[in-house]
């Protein structure tokens, strides 16, 4: 698949996901986005070339809605997580299970013919480890978290993407 075709597909997915989240989200907070790819993984990905997107939007002070979409996965995505705090060249523990395990999962995912769809709500009750809600939200807005989608073939992760505010990577301001 050509880079232009892939980017066009991702753009269409972004528009569709943002439209879906905008219906239920407050307009005050810009969304956060992770572009998922095998190239972003810090280890070798076997027999797959997935790409996709995860979009996150604050609904209220203690709820973040998310949607994920992707294609090119080697098989069923058995789990997807938010990891952090970590820069794009680092790894970190699970902060939230988006779908799959370990419990509690914030949402659900389906994979059909290598195409991923997922959605859910992240709340303080879905956090894992020692992180509190305020720190988690700060990590999200600072570019210190990433999404990792895992398959049976690539158990350590098949697609990864750093989460950034849509106003600019690393939390920048659109005016700067």
C-alpha positions in Angstrom: 0.0 0.0 0.0 1.4 3.4 -0.9 2.2 6.0 1.7 -0.3 8.4 0.1 -3.1 5.8 0.2 -2.3 4.9 3.8 -2.2 8.6 4.9 -5.5 9.3 3.1 -7.1 6.3 4.9 -5.8 7.6 8.2 -7.1 11.1 7.5 -10.6 9.7 6.7 -10.5 7.7 9.9 -9.5 10.7 12.0 -12.3 12.8 10.6 -14.8 10.0 11.2 -13.6 9.4 14.8 -13.4 13.1 15.7 -17.0 13.6 14.4 -18.1 10.7 16.5 -16.4 12.0 19.7 -17.5 15.6 19.1 -21.1 14.6 19.4 -20.6 13.6 23.1 -17.5 15.6 24.1 -17.2 19.1 25.4 -15.7 21.5 22.8 -13.4 23.1 25.3 -10.7 20.4 25.3 -8.9 19.6 22.0 -8.5 15.9 21.3 -5.3 13.9 21.8 -4.2 11.6 19.0 -1.9 8.6 18.6 -0.8 7.5 15.1 -0.3 3.8 15.4 2.3 2.0 13.3 4.6 -1.0 13.4 7.5 1.4 12.8 6.9 3.1 16.1 7.5 -0.2 18.0 10.9 -0.5 19.7 11.3 -4.1 18.8 10.9 -6.2 15.6 7.3 -6.7 14.4 6.8 -10.0 12.5 4.6 -10.4 9.4 2.5 -7.3 9.9 2.3 -3.7 8.7 -0.5 -2.2 10.7 -1.4 1.5 10.9 -4.2 3.3 12.6 -5.3 6.0 15.0 -6.4 6.4 18.5 -8.3 9.6 19.4 -8.9 10.7 23.0 -11.2 13.6 24.2 -12.0 14.8 27.7 -15.7 14.5 28.3 -15.6 16.0 31.8 -13.0 16.2 34.6 -13.0 12.5 35.2 -13.9 10.9 31.9 -12.0 10.5 28.7 -13.7 9.0 25.6 -11.6 7.1 23.1 -11.9 5.5 19.7 -9.4 3.5 17.8 -9.3 2.4 14.2 -6.6 0.6 12.2 -5.8 -1.9 9.5 -3.1 -4.3 8.5 -3.0 -6.3 11.8 -1.7 -9.9 11.6 -4.8 -11.1 13.5 -7.0 -10.3 16.4 -5.9 -7.5 18.7 -6.1 -9.2 22.0 -5.3 -6.2 24.1 -4.5 -2.5 23.7 -3.1 -0.3 26.5 -1.9 3.2 27.3 1.6 3.0 28.7 3.6 5.7 30.5 5.2 7.8 31.5 7.7 7.4 28.6 9.1 9.3 25.6 8.7 7.8 22.1 12.1 6.0 22.5 11.3 4.5 25.9 9.0 1.8 27.3 6.9 1.9 30.4 4.2 0.0 32.3 0.5 -0.1 31.6 -1.5 2.8 32.9 -4.8 1.9 31.3 -6.1 -1.2 29.6 -8.1 0.1 26.6 -9.4 -3.4 25.7 -8.5 -6.9 26.6 -6.6 -7.5 29.8 -5.6 -7.0 32.5 -8.8 -5.8 34.0 -10.4 -3.4 34.4 -10.7 -2.6 30.7 -11.9 0.9 29.8 -13.6 -0.3 26.6 -13.7 -3.0 23.9 -12.0 -3.8 20.6 -12.9 -5.9 17.7 -10.7 -7.1 14.8 -12.0 -8.4 11.6 -9.8 -9.3 8.7 -6.9 -7.3 10.2 -9.1 -4.2 10.8 -9.3 -2.9 14.3 -12.1 -0.9 15.9 -12.3 0.1 19.5 -14.0 2.5 21.9 -14.6 3.2 25.5 -14.4 5.5 28.5 -11.3 6.0 30.7 -12.1 7.0 34.3 -10.1 7.0 37.5 -11.4 3.5 38.2 -9.7 2.2 35.1 -6.2 3.4 36.0 -3.6 0.7 36.9 -0.5 0.9 39.1 0.4 3.8 41.3 -0.7 6.6 39.0 -3.3 9.1 40.2 -5.8 10.7 37.8 -4.1 14.2 37.8 -0.7 12.7 37.0 -2.3 10.5 34.2 -3.9 13.5 32.6 -0.7 15.5 32.8 1.2 12.6 31.2 -1.3 12.5 28.3 -1.0 16.2 27.6 2.8 16.2 27.9 3.4 13.5 25.2 4.6 11.0 27.8 2.1 8.2 27.0 1.7 5.8 24.2 -0.9 3.3 22.9 0.3 -0.2 22.2 -1.9 -2.8 20.4 -0.9 -6.5 20.9 -1.7 -9.5 18.8 -0.9 -13.2 19.3 1.9 -13.1 16.7 3.4 -9.9 18.2 2.7 -10.2 21.9 5.0 -7.4 22.9 3.1 -5.1 20.6 2.3 -4.9 16.9 1.4 -1.2 16.6 2.5 1.7 18.8 1.8 5.5 18.8 2.8 8.3 21.1 -0.2 10.3 22.3 0.0 14.0 21.6 -2.4 16.9 21.8 -3.7 17.8 18.4 -2.5 21.4 18.9 1.1 20.3 18.4 3.4 17.4 19.4 4.9 17.7 22.8 2.0 19.8 24.1 2.8 22.9 22.0 0.3 25.7 21.3 -1.1 26.2 17.8 -0.2 29.9 18.0 3.5 29.1 18.5 
